Amino acid sequence: MHTTVTTAPALAEVCTRLGAQPRIGLDTEFLRERTYHARLCLVQLASPDEAVCVDPLALPALAPLAALLAAAGTLKVMHASRQDLEVLYPLAGLTRPVFDTQIAAALAGFPAQVGYAELARRLLRRELAKSHTRTDWSRRPLSREQIEYALDDVRYLLPIATELEGRLAQLGRLAWLTEELAVLEETRSFVTEPAAAWERLRGLRGLDPGRERLARELAAWRERRALEHDRPRGWILEDGALREIVLRVPRTAAQLAAISDLPAGVVKHSGTELLACVAAAGIPDPAPPVPGRPQSDPQRNALVRKLGGISQAVAAELNLVPEVLATRRDLEQLADGRRDGALLRGWRRSVLGERLLAAL
């Protein structure tokens, strides 16, 4: 009988039992629509002999679960783990060690973003239900069907991992997997420091130095405010409005209010702080012209195409989806003279990077 853990004694018992296993399956259900930090609603765990749901909303403390997640002697098998690891980070710090079946599958020749249900179908011939993909997991009670759906997300993780390990061993790529999984043990993957928040922004490439400083100031302010009030970043300041402030460089409340993407409420309650960010950026008045779209460089484009052709040829030789081996951004950075990218590190350097360097 599969169970839902809702009491402290049951949680301690389950975590002790699973902690004796060399590997367990792990998944989570959460909500993050109205908060900065996701609300953990359910944790699914599996061993070869059982699958259980831990209900964090019913439990006053989760220390045994946190200890299990951090236990070095138990491998946590997950699928597309990044969001789950981020959600679990406030509870347990880094969950490790982790085996990610999506990453392993990509190295074995599956699409880069292959889904768990697709792997279950192709590797185990199991068809999984899709009826509760939009469930509000914070609502109680959960139905038996919802619990079964959630348990399906961990029931097949261990056999899928075994199948993928076998394939990667035959291909001689287990060392590749070790390199890829090491990134999941880097704290910066799950914690955004306000000073680095601007790196998440899109559509602001090629800024002049002053506007780049402003982008940094605004992104850091938004991140701090979102953390302080536990609200989504977009509720504090939408990306579109942030970009407009960076491009227009408003100096007064009236100029700030003239930005159509900026709600009046944000101007009223946060206008002074936004203008302080503008001032802190130290942009001359008047601001320099907005940088135009970079002109296309035919020579650079030809080089990127050449590198892309080599990458696709190597991917075909290895039976990998090309984007698993190299993204277009990776190739563009190499063409631009960057030598610190993923293509020149670890296994990618030996199978592709050296060939690309030789073609420059």
C-alpha positions as CSV (number, residue, x, y, z in Angstrom):
1,M,0.0,0.0,0.0
2,H,1.4,3.4,-1.0
3,T,1.1,6.0,1.7
4,T,1.0,9.7,2.2
5,V,3.2,10.7,5.2
6,T,1.5,13.3,7.4
7,T,2.9,12.7,10.9
8,A,6.3,13.2,12.4
9,P,6.8,9.5,13.5
10,A,5.9,8.3,10.0
11,L,8.3,10.8,8.4
12,A,11.1,9.7,10.7
13,E,10.4,6.0,9.9
14,V,10.3,6.5,6.1
15,C,13.4,8.6,6.0
16,T,15.3,6.1,8.1
17,R,14.2,3.3,5.8
18,L,15.0,5.2,2.6
19,G,18.3,6.5,4.0
20,A,19.5,2.9,4.1
21,Q,19.1,2.7,0.3
22,P,22.0,3.4,-2.1
23,R,19.6,5.4,-4.3
24,I,16.1,6.7,-4.2
25,G,13.8,8.4,-6.6
26,L,12.8,12.0,-5.8
27,D,10.4,14.6,-7.2
28,T,8.4,17.5,-5.8
29,E,5.2,19.4,-6.5
30,F,5.1,23.1,-5.7
31,L,3.5,26.5,-6.4
32,R,5.2,29.8,-7.1
33,E,2.6,32.0,-8.8
34,R,2.3,34.5,-6.1
35,T,5.6,34.3,-4.2
36,Y,9.3,34.7,-4.8
37,H,10.1,31.4,-3.0
38,A,8.2,28.4,-4.3
39,R,5.8,26.8,-1.8
40,L,6.7,23.2,-1.4
41,C,3.4,21.2,-1.5
42,L,4.5,17.6,-1.9
43,V,7.7,15.5,-1.9
44,Q,7.6,12.1,-3.6
45,L,10.2,9.4,-2.7
46,A,10.7,5.9,-4.0
47,S,12.9,2.9,-3.5
48,P,12.8,-0.4,-5.4
49,D,10.2,-1.5,-2.9
50,E,8.0,1.4,-2.2
51,A,6.8,4.9,-3.2
52,V,5.5,7.5,-0.8
53,C,4.3,11.1,-0.7
54,V,5.5,13.4,2.1
55,D,3.0,16.1,2.8
56,P,5.0,19.2,4.0
57,L,1.8,21.2,4.5
58,A,0.7,18.7,7.2
59,L,4.0,18.4,9.0
60,P,5.3,20.9,11.6
61,A,9.0,20.0,10.9
62,L,10.9,18.3,8.1
63,A,14.3,17.7,9.6
64,P,14.4,14.0,8.8
65,L,13.6,14.8,5.2
66,A,16.3,17.5,5.0
67,A,18.8,15.0,6.4
68,L,17.9,12.4,3.8
69,L,18.2,15.0,1.0
70,A,21.7,15.9,2.1
71,A,22.9,12.4,2.9
72,A,26.0,11.8,0.8
73,G,25.5,8.0,0.9
74,T,22.1,8.0,-0.9
75,L,22.0,9.0,-4.6
76,K,18.9,11.0,-5.4
77,V,17.5,10.1,-8.9
78,M,15.5,12.9,-10.4
79,H,14.3,14.1,-13.8
80,A,14.8,17.7,-15.0
81,S,16.0,18.4,-11.4
82,R,16.9,22.1,-11.5
83,Q,13.6,23.6,-10.4
84,D,13.1,20.8,-7.8
85,L,16.6,21.4,-6.4
86,E,15.9,25.1,-6.2
87,V,12.6,24.5,-4.3
88,L,14.3,22.1,-1.9
89,Y,17.3,24.4,-1.3
90,P,15.7,26.4,1.6
91,L,14.8,23.2,3.3
92,A,18.0,21.2,3.0
93,G,20.6,23.3,1.3
94,L,22.2,21.4,-1.6
95,T,20.4,18.1,-2.3
96,R,23.2,15.7,-3.3
97,P,24.4,13.6,-4.8
98,V,21.9,13.7,-7.8
99,F,21.5,11.6,-10.9
100,D,19.3,13.5,-13.4
101,T,17.7,11.2,-15.9
102,Q,17.1,14.1,-18.4
103,I,20.8,15.0,-18.5
104,A,21.7,11.3,-18.8
105,A,19.2,10.7,-21.6
106,A,20.6,13.7,-23.6
107,L,24.1,12.2,-23.4
108,A,22.7,8.9,-24.6
109,G,21.2,10.4,-27.7
110,F,17.7,11.5,-26.6
111,P,16.4,15.0,-27.2
112,A,17.9,17.6,-24.9
113,Q,14.6,18.2,-23.1
114,V,13.1,14.8,-23.3
115,G,10.3,14.3,-20.8
116,Y,10.0,11.8,-18.0
117,A,6.8,10.2,-19.5
118,E,8.6,9.8,-22.9
119,L,11.5,8.0,-21.2
120,A,9.1,5.7,-19.3
121,R,7.4,4.9,-22.6
122,R,10.5,4.4,-24.7
123,L,12.7,2.6,-22.1
124,L,10.2,0.8,-19.9
125,R,7.1,0.6,-22.2
126,R,5.0,2.3,-19.5
127,E,2.3,4.8,-20.4
128,L,1.8,7.5,-17.7
129,A,-1.4,9.4,-17.1
130,K,-1.4,13.2,-17.9
131,S,-4.7,14.0,-16.2
132,H,-3.3,16.1,-13.3
133,T,-0.7,18.3,-14.9
134,R,-2.5,21.4,-13.9
135,T,-3.4,20.4,-10.3
136,D,-3.2,22.9,-7.5
137,W,-1.0,20.9,-5.2
138,S,-1.6,23.2,-2.3
139,R,-5.3,22.2,-2.0
140,R,-6.3,19.6,0.5
141,P,-7.4,16.9,0.6
142,L,-5.7,15.4,-2.4
143,S,-7.6,12.7,-4.1
144,R,-6.4,9.1,-4.5
145,E,-6.0,9.8,-8.2
146,Q,-3.8,12.8,-7.5
147,I,-1.6,10.9,-5.2
148,E,-1.3,8.1,-7.7
149,Y,-0.3,10.6,-10.4
150,A,2.3,12.1,-8.1
151,L,3.7,8.7,-7.2
152,D,4.0,7.8,-10.9
153,D,6.6,10.6,-11.1
154,V,9.0,8.6,-8.9
155,R,8.0,5.0,-9.5
156,Y,10.0,4.6,-12.6
157,L,13.0,6.8,-11.9
158,L,15.3,4.1,-10.6
159,P,14.7,1.6,-13.5
160,I,15.1,4.5,-16.0
161,A,18.4,5.5,-14.4
162,T,19.6,1.9,-14.6
163,E,18.7,1.7,-18.3
164,L,20.5,5.0,-19.1
165,E,23.6,4.1,-17.1
166,G,23.9,0.9,-19.1
167,R,23.7,2.8,-22.3
168,L,26.2,5.4,-21.3
169,A,28.6,2.7,-20.0
170,Q,28.4,1.0,-23.4
171,L,29.1,4.3,-25.1
172,G,32.0,5.2,-22.7
173,R,30.2,8.3,-21.6
174,L,29.8,7.9,-17.8
175,A,32.6,10.4,-17.3
176,W,30.6,12.9,-19.4
177,L,27.7,12.4,-17.1
178,T,29.8,13.0,-14.0
179,E,30.9,16.3,-15.4
180,E,27.4,17.4,-16.3
181,L,26.0,16.5,-12.9
182,A,28.7,18.4,-11.0
183,V,27.0,21.6,-12.0
184,L,24.0,20.6,-9.9
185,E,26.2,20.9,-6.8
186,E,27.0,24.6,-7.3
187,T,25.1,26.8,-5.0
188,R,24.9,29.6,-7.6
189,S,22.6,27.4,-9.7
190,F,19.9,27.9,-7.1
191,V,20.5,31.2,-5.4
192,T,20.4,34.5,-7.2
193,E,22.5,37.2,-5.6
194,P,21.1,40.6,-6.2
195,A,24.4,41.8,-7.7
196,A,24.2,39.1,-10.3
197,A,20.4,39.4,-11.0
198,W,21.0,41.5,-14.1
199,E,22.5,38.5,-15.9
200,R,18.9,37.1,-16.1
201,L,17.7,40.0,-18.2
202,R,17.0,39.6,-21.9
203,G,17.0,42.2,-24.7
204,L,19.7,44.4,-23.2
205,R,22.8,43.3,-25.1
206,G,25.2,45.9,-26.4
207,L,24.4,48.6,-23.9
208,D,26.7,51.6,-23.3
209,P,28.5,51.4,-19.9
210,G,26.1,53.8,-18.2
211,R,23.0,51.9,-19.2
212,E,24.7,48.6,-18.2
213,R,25.3,50.1,-14.8
214,L,21.6,51.1,-14.6
215,A,20.5,47.6,-15.6
216,R,22.6,46.2,-12.8
217,E,21.2,48.7,-10.3
218,L,17.6,48.1,-11.3
219,A,17.9,44.3,-11.3
220,A,19.6,44.3,-7.9
221,W,16.9,46.6,-6.5
222,R,14.1,44.4,-7.8
223,E,15.8,41.2,-6.5
224,R,16.2,42.7,-3.0
225,R,12.6,43.9,-3.0
226,A,11.2,40.6,-4.3
227,L,13.2,38.7,-1.6
228,E,12.1,41.1,1.2
229,H,8.4,40.9,0.3
230,D,8.4,37.3,-1.0
231,R,6.8,38.3,-4.3
232,P,7.6,37.4,-7.9
233,R,10.1,39.6,-9.6
234,G,7.5,40.6,-12.2
235,W,5.1,41.9,-9.5
236,I,7.8,44.3,-8.3
237,L,8.9,45.5,-11.8
238,E,8.2,43.7,-15.1
239,D,11.1,43.0,-17.4
240,G,9.6,45.3,-20.1
241,A,9.3,48.2,-17.8
242,L,12.8,47.6,-16.5
243,R,14.1,47.7,-20.1
244,E,12.3,50.9,-20.9
245,I,13.8,52.6,-17.8
246,V,17.3,51.5,-18.9
247,L,16.8,52.7,-22.5
248,R,15.0,56.0,-21.7
249,V,16.9,57.0,-18.5
250,P,14.1,59.0,-16.8
251,R,15.4,61.8,-14.5
252,T,12.1,63.0,-13.0
253,A,8.8,61.5,-11.7
254,A,7.0,62.8,-14.8
255,Q,9.5,61.2,-17.1
256,L,9.1,57.9,-15.2
257,A,5.3,58.1,-15.3
258,A,5.5,58.6,-19.1
259,I,6.8,55.0,-19.5
260,S,3.6,53.1,-20.7
261,D,4.8,49.7,-19.5
262,L,5.2,51.1,-15.9
263,P,2.0,50.8,-13.8
264,A,1.0,54.0,-12.0
265,G,1.1,52.1,-8.7
266,V,4.8,51.3,-9.2
267,V,5.5,54.9,-9.9
268,K,3.6,56.0,-6.8
269,H,5.1,53.6,-4.4
270,S,8.6,53.0,-5.8
271,G,9.3,55.9,-8.1
272,T,11.7,57.6,-5.7
273,E,13.8,54.4,-5.4
274,L,13.8,53.8,-9.2
275,L,15.0,57.3,-9.8
276,A,17.7,56.7,-7.1
277,C,18.8,53.7,-9.2
278,V,19.1,56.0,-12.3
279,A,21.1,58.5,-10.3
280,A,23.4,55.8,-8.9
281,A,24.2,54.7,-12.5
282,G,26.0,58.0,-13.1
283,I,24.7,58.4,-16.7
284,P,25.5,61.8,-18.2
285,D,22.6,64.2,-18.8
286,P,21.6,64.1,-21.5
287,A,22.1,60.4,-21.9
288,P,24.0,59.1,-24.9
289,P,21.9,57.9,-27.8
290,V,20.3,54.5,-27.4
291,P,22.7,51.9,-28.9
292,G,21.4,50.7,-32.2
293,R,21.0,47.1,-33.2
294,P,24.5,45.7,-33.9
295,Q,25.1,45.5,-37.7
296,S,25.3,42.0,-39.1
297,D,28.9,41.0,-39.7
298,P,29.0,38.7,-42.8
299,Q,32.5,37.4,-41.9
300,R,31.4,36.5,-38.3
301,N,28.2,34.9,-39.6
302,A,30.1,32.8,-42.0
303,L,32.5,31.7,-39.2
304,V,29.5,30.8,-37.0
305,R,28.0,28.7,-39.8
306,K,31.3,27.0,-40.4
307,L,31.6,26.1,-36.7
308,G,28.0,25.0,-36.7
309,G,28.6,22.7,-39.6
310,I,31.5,21.0,-37.7
311,S,29.4,20.7,-34.6
312,Q,26.5,19.1,-36.4
313,A,28.9,16.7,-38.1
314,V,30.4,15.6,-34.8
315,A,27.0,15.4,-33.2
316,A,25.9,13.0,-36.0
317,E,29.0,10.9,-35.5
318,L,28.2,10.6,-31.8
319,N,24.4,10.2,-32.3
320,L,23.7,13.2,-30.2
321,V,21.2,16.0,-30.7
322,P,23.4,19.0,-31.9
323,E,22.2,21.3,-29.1
324,V,23.4,18.8,-26.5
325,L,26.9,19.2,-27.9
326,A,26.9,23.0,-28.6
327,T,24.3,25.7,-28.7
328,R,24.4,28.6,-31.1
329,R,25.4,30.9,-28.3
330,D,28.4,28.6,-27.5
331,L,29.5,28.9,-31.2
332,E,29.0,32.7,-31.3
333,Q,31.1,33.2,-28.2
334,L,33.9,31.1,-29.7
335,A,33.7,33.0,-32.9
336,D,33.9,36.3,-30.9
337,G,37.1,35.2,-29.3
338,R,35.8,33.9,-26.0
339,R,37.9,31.0,-24.7
340,D,36.2,30.3,-21.4
341,G,33.0,28.7,-22.6
342,A,31.7,25.1,-22.2
343,L,33.1,24.0,-25.5
344,L,36.6,24.4,-24.3
345,R,36.1,22.5,-21.0
346,G,35.9,18.9,-20.1
347,W,34.6,16.3,-22.4
348,R,33.3,18.8,-25.0
349,R,36.7,20.1,-25.6
350,S,38.1,16.7,-26.4
351,V,35.3,15.6,-28.7
352,L,34.5,19.0,-30.4
353,G,36.4,22.0,-29.0
354,E,39.8,21.2,-30.4
355,R,38.3,20.7,-33.8
356,L,36.6,24.0,-33.6
357,L,39.8,25.8,-32.5
358,A,41.6,24.2,-35.5
359,A,39.0,25.7,-37.8
360,L,39.3,29.3,-36.5
